[in-house]
Amino acid sequence: MNAVTLRPLRDGDFDAVFALESDVMGADMIALLPRVPGDRAGFELHWQRIRGDASVVARVIEADGVFAGYAISFPLNGERQIGYWVERELWGRGIAGVALRLLLAELPERPLWARVARSNVASRRVLEREGFGMVATERVLAPRRGMVVDELVLRLD
């Protein structure tokens, strides 16, 4: 397995983050991405909002010192959410699990919440291995897919 670390997001990371979020197959796994992959203006507006919110914890995931994705935590409707996105060519190497574990260590607040499309089985397994349990299923519009999908709601106490 690669040596996985987290570090704060820096200005110089945004081309790599944009390329990551522009991957159509990865965006389809996320399902709830509110913009078309490759939409630079939408990407910049979204990340400008994120970076202007002091309550957001955004970290770059590095594997062997190289950009591998990001991990993030943010409040949503009074609940602290977590999420992550790993470069597709690195899927299946345990990077998401280590990154999630590192992010959880930074966040003393409990409970923490995560939401994942039912079709994203691998991400659900990563969350469950770190102690998240499913508490609900919601039908939500997946703007990326243009359809309603099942979104699993998971909680870590």
Sequence and secondary structure as in RCSB ss.txt:
>XXXX:A:sequence
MNAVTLRPLRDGDFDAVFALESDVMGADMIALLPRVPGDRAGFELHWQRIRGDASVVARVIEADGVFAGYAISFP
LNGERQIGYWVERELWGRGIAGVALRLLLAELPERPLWARVARSNVASRRVLEREGFGMVATERVLAPRRGMVVD
ELVLRLD
>XXXX:A:secstr
   EEEEE  GGGHHHHHHHHT HHHHHHH   SS TT HHHHHHHHHHHHT TT EEEEEEETTEEEEEEEEEE
ETTEEEEEEEE GGGTTSSHHHHHHHHHHHH   S EEEEEETT HHHHHHHHHTT EEEEEEEEEETTTTEEEE
EEEEEE 
